[in-house]
């Protein structure tokens, strides 16, 4: 059990080095302590040596987008004519997420009920 996440990561990396081919993960206990265990035994680990070896990757990049960013993304794509790939790079998300926002599949927007006369 560890109180500091960096100590726990160092321990998991050392265990990975001594047991070649086996991945280890960190999980936080109810009392706040961090434990190291084999990665396949942990459901939703907070960090694993597998992620460390291939680099940290966001699992759900839509959590990076704030609701306030959606109108800006729509304006950049629809009004300014900037490509979806360029907008995705600016917001550090996938192009498919930008596509989903533009096509109203994710971050649902209310249908415009305004009546024009």
Order of alpha helices (4+ residues) and beta strands (2+ residues): alpha-beta-beta-beta-alpha-alpha-alpha-alpha
